[in-house]
Amino acid sequence: MSQNLKVCDVDPAVKEKVEKFRLRKEKTVAAIVLKIVPDKLLVVIDEEHEDISIEDLREELPAHQPRYVVLSYVHKHDDGRVSFPFCFIFISPQGCKPELHMMYSGTKTSLTTDLNATKVFELRSVEELTEEWLKEKIKFFR
């Protein structure tokens, strides 16, 4: 039943931006941060970052509000290859308003489907978003 739950709509500009983002040619770490506008029940773009480190991205994210992060990461493999995984990260910090948490949680599955995200991760704290954490998660998708 939860797969069919759709709490919020997605702004068409988000889908368009993420599709272009997925096909980007740059070889740097970049992110699109998405948020929900509660009174409109709409997922919109909050911020965009080009050529940003994971640590700097973490500093840009609100510590007590949920966010979705669409990330294009530069992953250097042990054998010298480089890949650019497209990741979706749902961050729902402990201590955020329960209604916000439910709104974001209830929208996550339909949003990842709309954005064709296959590498989907969740965090309960912005502080958990580190380069080491991300590398460990990406290993699963070799």
Backbone as CSV, one residue per row, in Angstrom:
resi,resn,N_x,N_y,N_z,CA_x,CA_y,CA_z,C_x,C_y,C_z
1,MET,0.809,-1.191,0.000,0.000,0.000,0.000,0.858,1.263,0.000
2,SER,1.971,1.282,0.720,2.794,2.485,0.803,3.403,2.850,-0.553
3,GLN,3.561,1.879,-1.459,4.107,2.195,-2.763,3.179,3.121,-3.542
4,ASN,1.886,3.062,-3.283,0.912,3.860,-4.011,0.644,5.202,-3.348
5,LEU,1.202,5.442,-2.186,0.968,6.673,-1.452,1.660,7.837,-2.146
6,LYS,0.914,8.905,-2.371,1.489,10.100,-2.962,0.925,11.281,-2.204
7,VAL,1.745,11.882,-1.370,1.294,12.979,-0.536,1.416,14.303,-1.278
8,CYS,2.534,14.511,-1.974,2.803,15.784,-2.640,3.021,15.587,-4.137
9,ASP,2.689,16.613,-4.889,2.979,16.626,-6.319,4.401,17.135,-6.524
10,VAL,4.921,16.894,-7.719,6.267,17.348,-8.058,6.135,18.449,-9.102
11,ASP,6.753,19.580,-8.823,6.759,20.687,-9.774,7.362,20.178,-11.085
12,PRO,6.720,20.411,-12.236,7.279,19.957,-13.519,8.705,20.461,-13.762
13,ALA,9.047,21.622,-13.217,10.409,22.158,-13.365,11.433,21.246,-12.695
14,VAL,11.030,20.568,-11.618,11.929,19.633,-10.930,12.253,18.469,-11.851
15,LYS,11.232,17.876,-12.443,11.453,16.727,-13.332,12.343,17.117,-14.508
16,GLU,12.084,18.273,-15.084,12.873,18.745,-16.224,14.330,18.982,-15.821
17,LYS,14.536,19.652,-14.705,15.892,19.966,-14.226,16.660,18.685,-13.895
18,VAL,16.002,17.734,-13.237,16.675,16.490,-12.841,17.028,15.661,-14.075
19,GLU,16.181,15.652,-15.084,16.488,14.903,-16.306,17.719,15.489,-17.003
20,LYS,17.808,16.805,-17.082,18.991,17.461,-17.662,20.215,17.182,-16.792
21,PHE,20.013,17.205,-15.492,21.083,16.966,-14.522,21.651,15.557,-14.696
22,ARG,20.786,14.593,-14.906,21.198,13.194,-15.086,22.119,13.057,-16.302
23,LEU,21.901,13.870,-17.315,22.663,13.780,-18.570,23.825,14.769,-18.640
24,ARG,24.118,15.433,-17.553,25.182,16.446,-17.570,26.527,15.841,-17.947
25,LYS,27.364,16.648,-18.564,28.669,16.179,-19.054,29.821,16.532,-18.103
26,GLU,29.576,17.433,-17.159,30.638,17.849,-16.252,31.128,16.669,-15.422
27,LYS,32.371,16.716,-15.054,32.990,15.621,-14.307,33.283,16.059,-12.867
28,THR,32.320,16.739,-12.263,32.450,17.230,-10.890,31.240,16.772,-10.076
29,VAL,31.372,16.844,-8.760,30.253,16.531,-7.872,29.277,17.705,-7.933
30,ALA,27.997,17.385,-8.098,26.961,18.418,-8.150,25.712,17.896,-7.459
31,ALA,24.854,18.819,-7.031,23.648,18.416,-6.307,22.498,19.373,-6.588
32,ILE,21.306,18.795,-6.567,20.077,19.582,-6.561,19.371,19.224,-5.260
33,VAL,19.092,20.234,-4.450,18.408,20.022,-3.181,16.930,20.359,-3.391
34,LEU,16.077,19.425,-3.008,14.633,19.603,-3.171,13.972,19.733,-1.809
35,LYS,12.904,20.530,-1.775,12.130,20.664,-0.536,10.651,20.620,-0.881
36,ILE,9.843,20.439,0.137,8.387,20.468,-0.025,7.875,21.797,0.505
37,VAL,7.009,22.434,-0.274,6.305,23.625,0.179,5.012,23.104,0.823
38,PRO,4.957,23.089,2.162,3.855,22.427,2.862,2.456,22.930,2.498
39,ASP,2.282,24.229,2.352,0.936,24.729,2.092,0.461,24.449,0.668
40,LYS,1.398,24.116,-0.229,1.031,23.761,-1.608,1.143,22.256,-1.870
41,LEU,1.727,21.512,-0.907,1.999,20.084,-1.086,2.709,19.851,-2.410
42,LEU,3.805,20.596,-2.601,4.537,20.581,-3.863,6.041,20.455,-3.611
43,VAL,6.698,19.539,-4.348,8.149,19.385,-4.282,8.761,20.376,-5.271
44,VAL,9.669,21.226,-4.767,10.309,22.254,-5.592,11.822,22.222,-5.388
45,ILE,12.533,22.920,-6.257,13.987,23.039,-6.116,14.282,24.067,-5.026
46,ASP,15.123,23.669,-4.085,15.538,24.556,-3.007,16.854,25.230,-3.377
47,GLU,17.843,24.425,-3.784,19.172,24.937,-4.129,19.797,24.050,-5.190
48,GLU,20.744,24.630,-5.937,21.539,23.863,-6.892,23.006,24.153,-6.613
49,HIS,23.828,23.108,-6.705,25.254,23.251,-6.419,26.070,22.557,-7.503
50,GLU,27.025,23.261,-8.071,27.958,22.696,-9.046,29.340,22.653,-8.410
51,ASP,30.080,21.599,-8.707,31.465,21.466,-8.241,31.563,21.726,-6.735
52,ILE,30.848,20.899,-5.974,30.799,21.051,-4.520,31.300,19.771,-3.856
53,SER,31.987,19.916,-2.752,32.418,18.735,-2.005,31.238,18.244,-1.156
54,ILE,31.311,16.996,-0.750,30.264,16.435,0.110,30.218,17.208,1.430
55,GLU,31.374,17.589,1.932,31.426,18.336,3.192,30.767,19.703,3.043
56,ASP,31.029,20.403,1.930,30.403,21.709,1.712,28.898,21.559,1.510
57,LEU,28.488,20.507,0.828,27.063,20.250,0.642,26.387,20.052,1.999
58,ARG,27.022,19.265,2.852,26.484,19.014,4.193,26.268,20.344,4.936
59,GLU,27.216,21.264,4.798,27.114,22.568,5.467,25.951,23.404,4.927
60,GLU,25.582,23.175,3.674,24.500,23.942,3.049,23.108,23.437,3.438
61,LEU,23.025,22.211,3.913,21.724,21.616,4.223,21.224,22.044,5.603
62,PRO,19.912,22.269,5.744,19.377,22.632,7.062,19.485,21.456,8.036
63,ALA,19.855,21.748,9.256,20.088,20.690,10.247,18.804,20.113,10.833
64,HIS,17.697,20.871,10.780,16.482,20.418,11.458,15.260,20.354,10.541
65,GLN,15.498,20.328,9.223,14.391,20.209,8.278,14.727,19.114,7.270
66,PRO,13.724,18.340,6.868,13.980,17.293,5.873,14.324,17.910,4.512
67,ARG,15.079,17.164,3.729,15.388,17.556,2.356,15.623,16.288,1.540
68,TYR,15.437,16.429,0.239,15.841,15.415,-0.725,17.046,15.987,-1.452
69,VAL,18.048,15.155,-1.689,19.230,15.587,-2.430,19.401,14.663,-3.627
70,VAL,19.444,15.246,-4.804,19.761,14.511,-6.021,21.226,14.825,-6.285
71,LEU,22.046,13.781,-6.321,23.502,13.962,-6.332,24.134,13.253,-7.514
72,SER,24.996,13.973,-8.201,25.858,13.362,-9.209,27.248,13.335,-8.577
73,TYR,27.723,12.135,-8.319,28.954,11.959,-7.557,30.071,11.441,-8.457
74,VAL,31.300,11.831,-8.169,32.463,11.321,-8.887,33.056,10.210,-8.028
75,HIS,32.916,8.954,-8.508,33.394,7.805,-7.738,34.618,7.207,-8.423
76,LYS,35.743,7.263,-7.728,36.992,6.692,-8.247,37.127,5.281,-7.693
77,HIS,37.082,4.310,-8.595,37.182,2.904,-8.202,38.631,2.526,-7.915
78,ASP,38.798,1.434,-7.157,40.133,0.962,-6.794,40.973,0.609,-8.019
79,ASP,40.319,0.176,-9.103,41.058,-0.228,-10.296,41.346,0.946,-11.244
80,GLY,41.041,2.176,-10.808,41.353,3.351,-11.614,40.190,3.885,-12.439
81,ARG,39.139,3.096,-12.572,37.981,3.590,-13.325,37.289,4.713,-12.547
82,VAL,36.577,5.547,-13.286,35.786,6.613,-12.672,34.353,6.471,-13.160
83,SER,33.409,6.522,-12.218,31.995,6.487,-12.589,31.302,7.689,-11.952
84,PHE,30.099,7.956,-12.424,29.357,9.119,-11.964,27.958,8.700,-11.531
85,PRO,27.851,8.027,-10.384,26.551,7.542,-9.932,25.580,8.697,-9.651
86,PHE,24.342,8.455,-10.020,23.233,9.376,-9.799,22.510,8.874,-8.557
87,CYS,22.582,9.623,-7.471,22.055,9.173,-6.181,20.923,10.082,-5.700
88,PHE,19.994,9.472,-4.997,18.903,10.201,-4.355,19.044,9.963,-2.856
89,ILE,19.159,11.041,-2.093,19.342,10.926,-0.645,18.207,11.665,0.056
90,PHE,17.506,10.937,0.904,16.435,11.532,1.712,16.991,11.756,3.102
91,ILE,17.004,13.015,3.537,17.510,13.357,4.858,16.338,13.858,5.689
92,SER,16.045,13.148,6.765,14.959,13.534,7.666,15.506,13.556,9.086
93,PRO,16.025,14.712,9.495,16.677,14.791,10.806,15.740,14.496,11.959
94,GLN,16.275,13.837,12.960,15.504,13.612,14.179,15.211,14.975,14.782
95,GLY,14.028,15.110,15.319,13.664,16.378,15.930,12.917,17.314,14.997
96,CYS,12.767,16.935,13.725,11.973,17.784,12.842,10.493,17.569,13.155
97,LYS,9.664,18.492,12.709,8.230,18.386,12.996,7.687,17.074,12.434
98,PRO,6.901,16.345,13.234,6.363,15.053,12.773,5.565,15.164,11.470
99,GLU,4.797,16.241,11.309,4.010,16.377,10.087,4.902,16.573,8.864
100,LEU,6.039,17.252,9.038,7.000,17.400,7.935,7.624,16.056,7.597
101,HIS,8.019,15.322,8.633,8.615,14.004,8.420,7.646,13.101,7.647
102,MET,6.395,13.114,8.045,5.399,12.271,7.369,5.181,12.723,5.927
103,MET,5.180,14.030,5.699,4.985,14.560,4.354,6.122,14.117,3.434
104,TYR,7.351,14.251,3.918,8.523,13.859,3.120,8.574,12.346,2.932
105,SER,8.332,11.601,4.016,8.359,10.137,3.925,7.295,9.619,2.971
106,GLY,6.107,10.224,3.031,5.011,9.785,2.186,5.188,10.132,0.719
107,THR,6.073,11.060,0.434,6.308,11.495,-0.954,7.522,10.805,-1.561
108,LYS,8.401,10.275,-0.734,9.688,9.750,-1.206,9.550,8.696,-2.302
109,THR,8.720,7.705,-2.112,8.627,6.610,-3.082,8.130,7.091,-4.434
110,SER,7.074,7.901,-4.443,6.571,8.401,-5.732,7.584,9.336,-6.385
111,LEU,8.308,10.115,-5.585,9.312,11.021,-6.134,10.471,10.252,-6.764
112,THR,10.964,9.219,-6.076,12.072,8.442,-6.651,11.633,7.751,-7.934
113,THR,10.381,7.337,-8.000,9.846,6.743,-9.232,9.774,7.792,-10.336
114,ASP,9.244,8.971,-10.020,9.141,10.057,-11.007,10.510,10.458,-11.551
115,LEU,11.531,10.408,-10.693,12.875,10.846,-11.091,13.740,9.690,-11.603
116,ASN,13.192,8.485,-11.656,13.930,7.294,-12.093,15.199,7.082,-11.281
117,ALA,15.105,7.303,-9.990,16.259,7.117,-9.103,16.350,5.662,-8.670
118,THR,17.526,5.071,-8.828,17.720,3.679,-8.418,18.648,3.559,-7.212
119,LYS,19.516,4.522,-7.024,20.410,4.529,-5.862,19.787,5.469,-4.835
120,VAL,18.975,4.904,-3.948,18.192,5.690,-2.998,18.680,5.389,-1.586
121,PHE,19.042,6.451,-0.870,19.571,6.307,0.481,18.817,7.228,1.429
122,GLU,18.849,6.875,2.719,18.192,7.683,3.746,19.161,7.975,4.880
123,LEU,19.031,9.176,5.423,19.817,9.577,6.591,18.893,10.205,7.618
124,ARG,19.234,10.051,8.887,18.457,10.666,9.966,19.156,11.892,10.549
125,SER,20.297,12.264,9.947,21.028,13.443,10.402,21.897,13.957,9.259
126,VAL,21.947,15.257,9.116,22.802,15.867,8.097,24.267,15.507,8.362
127,GLU,24.615,15.374,9.631,26.000,15.068,10.011,26.478,13.721,9.466
128,GLU,25.544,12.813,9.193,25.904,11.495,8.664,26.361,11.551,7.205
129,LEU,26.044,12.632,6.511,26.400,12.759,5.100,27.891,13.074,4.977
130,THR,28.671,12.029,4.732,30.117,12.177,4.576,30.561,11.427,3.324
131,GLU,31.743,11.736,2.884,32.325,11.051,1.733,32.442,9.549,2.006
132,GLU,32.868,9.192,3.214,33.032,7.778,3.582,31.697,7.045,3.544
133,TRP,30.650,7.676,4.107,29.318,7.070,4.106,28.846,6.815,2.676
134,LEU,29.018,7.819,1.817,28.563,7.706,0.435,29.327,6.613,-0.310
135,LYS,30.635,6.567,-0.141,31.434,5.523,-0.806,30.995,4.132,-0.361
136,GLU,30.696,3.989,0.920,30.249,2.691,1.439,28.913,2.296,0.822
137,LYS,28.005,3.231,0.683,26.689,2.956,0.090,26.810,2.613,-1.382
138,ILE,27.672,3.304,-2.092,27.816,3.093,-3.543,28.463,1.744,-3.853
139,LYS,29.296,1.237,-2.942,29.943,-0.067,-3.161,28.932,-1.151,-3.511
140,PHE,27.744,-1.070,-2.937,26.705,-2.061,-3.152,26.298,-2.160,-4.625
141,PHE,26.473,-1.083,-5.384,25.984,-1.003,-6.762,27.046,-1.276,-7.819
142,ARG,28.166,-1.836,-7.463,29.266,-2.034,-8.432,28.785,-2.543,-9.716
